[in-house]
Amino acid sequence: MGAALCVAFAFTSCKSQESAYKKAYEKAKAQEEQNQAQQPVQEAPVVTPLVEKPADQTTVTNVNNATVRTEDVTVVSGAGLQAYSVVVGSFSLKANAEGMQSTLKQAGYDAQIAYNSSLNMYRVIASTFADKGQAVQSRDAIRGSQFNPKSDAWLLFKK
């Protein structure tokens, strides 16, 4: 008799838990639907059509404001430097500088290597000019190329 009472009690207690879970689920579902109904409806943004105009072919290069680094360098490999040079790489190992120099030469540049003894750095120079304006134009052309993807080419004025 006691065992039968325990079994009956166990079966009846399961039903009350199931109904409690069902009630909690229904309440949460109703609350979620109510929150969705209260949220304001967002309107689609207004898009103005793009009007295309042909660009004017104007190139402005501010040569006077171009940053130039002055260093005392010695040519290690190459024909010689003029006043302004476009540096595309700096290396502490000469072998790395020679590797970049050969890559530039294969691409048609008259690449040279200059050594700065005070910094112990080898500078790989893609081009060299007597005129600052030509050096700025060359630097801008090299920036973003396969040899200088980070756009860190810079101008060197030889002391």
QUIMOZI-V683466 format. One record per backbone hydrogen bond with DSSP energy under -1.0 kcal/mol. NH is the residue of the N-H (numbers start at 1). CO is the residue of the C=O. E is the energy in kcal/mol with one decimal. If there is no record, write none. Layout:
nh/co/e
NH/CO/E
NH/CO/E
This chain:
nh/co/e
5/1/-1.8
6/2/-2.0
7/3/-2.3
8/4/-2.3
9/5/-2.2
10/6/-2.2
11/7/-2.1
12/8/-1.9
13/9/-1.8
14/10/-1.2
15/11/-1.0
16/12/-1.0
17/13/-1.3
18/14/-2.1
19/15/-2.0
20/16/-1.7
21/17/-2.4
22/18/-2.2
23/19/-2.4
24/20/-2.2
25/21/-2.4
26/22/-2.3
27/23/-2.1
28/24/-2.3
29/25/-2.4
30/26/-2.2
31/27/-2.2
32/28/-2.3
33/29/-2.1
34/30/-1.9
35/31/-2.2
36/32/-2.0
37/33/-1.7
38/34/-1.5
39/35/-1.2
58/56/-1.6
63/61/-1.4
66/63/-1.1
69/155/-2.6
71/157/-1.6
74/115/-2.0
76/113/-3.0
77/113/-1.8
84/129/-3.2
85/156/-2.4
86/127/-2.8
87/154/-3.0
88/124/-2.6
89/124/-1.1
91/122/-2.7
97/93/-1.5
98/94/-2.6
99/95/-1.9
100/96/-1.9
101/97/-2.3
102/98/-2.3
103/99/-1.7
104/100/-2.3
105/101/-2.4
106/102/-2.0
107/103/-1.0
108/105/-1.4
109/104/-2.4
111/109/-1.3
112/125/-2.4
113/77/-2.8
114/123/-2.5
115/74/-3.2
116/121/-3.0
120/116/-1.3
121/116/-1.7
122/91/-3.9
123/114/-3.7
124/89/-3.3
125/112/-3.0
126/86/-2.4
129/84/-4.0
135/131/-1.6
136/132/-2.3
137/133/-2.1
138/134/-2.2
139/135/-2.5
140/136/-2.5
141/137/-1.8
142/138/-2.0
143/139/-2.1
144/148/-1.9
145/142/-2.3
151/148/-1.7
154/87/-2.0
156/85/-2.8
157/69/-2.9
158/83/-1.9
159/71/-1.9
